[in-house]
Amino acid sequence: MTFGDAIAEMQFDKKVRRDGWDRDQFIFLVPGSTFKVNRPPLSTIYPLGTEIEYLPHIDLRRNDDETIEVWTAPHVDLVAIDWRIVPG
């Protein structure tokens, strides 16, 4: 499927990956949310209790250490047609 198809699937809480990626590496949609500031580093910018809005974004689960990071798509991934839904 295309990256556009992958985005559509992520709207339904699906995880997706490219064929060439490691089995345990994938991207997923993080919906927007409201967060009350309760700890650093945000408390060094806003007063405690301030509500801030997190905008929707895509995160990547890294395979090497199982950490999560914000994902910025390289052009090669945007035009790829080998996107797949991660089972489970």
C-alpha positions as CSV (number, residue, x, y, z in Angstrom):
1,M,0.0,0.0,0.0
2,T,1.1,3.6,-0.4
3,F,2.0,6.0,2.4
4,G,-1.4,7.6,2.0
5,D,-3.0,4.2,2.6
6,A,-0.8,3.7,5.6
7,I,-1.9,7.0,7.1
8,A,-5.5,6.0,6.6
9,E,-4.9,2.7,8.4
10,M,-3.2,4.6,11.3
11,Q,-6.3,6.6,11.7
12,F,-7.9,3.3,12.8
13,D,-5.2,2.6,15.4
14,K,-3.2,0.3,13.1
15,K,0.6,0.1,13.2
16,V,2.4,0.1,9.8
17,R,5.9,-0.7,8.5
18,R,7.8,-1.0,5.3
19,D,8.6,-4.4,3.9
20,G,12.4,-3.9,4.4
21,W,12.1,-2.8,8.0
22,D,12.8,-5.1,10.9
23,R,9.8,-7.1,12.1
24,D,9.5,-5.1,15.4
25,Q,10.0,-1.7,13.9
26,F,6.9,0.3,13.0
27,I,5.2,3.7,13.0
28,F,1.9,4.7,14.6
29,L,-0.3,7.7,14.9
30,V,-0.3,9.6,18.2
31,P,-3.6,11.5,18.4
32,G,-3.7,15.0,19.7
33,S,-4.3,15.5,23.4
34,T,-4.4,18.1,26.2
35,F,-1.8,17.8,28.9
36,K,-1.5,19.5,32.3
37,V,2.1,20.6,33.0
38,N,3.3,18.7,36.0
39,R,7.1,18.2,35.6
40,P,10.2,19.4,33.8
41,P,11.0,20.3,31.1
42,L,7.5,21.8,30.5
43,S,7.4,23.3,34.0
44,T,10.5,25.3,33.2
45,I,8.5,26.9,30.3
46,Y,4.9,27.0,31.7
47,P,3.5,27.3,35.2
48,L,2.4,24.0,36.8
49,G,-1.1,23.1,35.9
50,T,-1.1,25.0,32.6
51,E,-3.0,23.0,30.0
52,I,-1.1,22.7,26.7
53,E,-2.2,21.0,23.5
54,Y,-0.1,18.3,21.9
55,L,-0.8,18.1,18.2
56,P,-1.2,14.7,16.4
57,H,2.0,13.2,15.1
58,I,3.6,10.0,14.0
59,D,6.0,8.0,16.3
60,L,8.4,5.3,15.4
61,R,9.1,2.2,17.5
62,R,12.8,1.5,17.1
63,N,13.8,-2.1,16.8
64,D,17.3,-1.8,18.2
65,D,16.4,-0.7,21.7
66,E,12.5,-0.7,21.6
67,T,12.4,3.1,22.3
68,I,9.8,5.4,20.8
69,E,10.8,8.6,18.9
70,V,8.9,11.2,16.8
71,W,9.2,10.1,13.2
72,T,9.9,12.4,10.2
73,A,9.4,10.6,7.0
74,P,12.2,10.6,4.5
75,H,11.2,11.1,0.9
76,V,11.9,7.5,0.0
77,D,9.2,6.4,2.5
78,L,6.7,8.9,1.3
79,V,6.7,7.5,-2.3
80,A,7.1,3.8,-1.3
81,I,4.3,1.3,-2.2
82,D,5.5,-1.5,0.2
83,W,3.7,-0.4,3.4
84,R,2.1,-3.1,5.4
85,I,-0.1,-3.3,8.5
86,V,1.6,-4.8,11.4
87,P,-0.4,-7.9,12.6
88,G,-1.8,-7.9,16.1
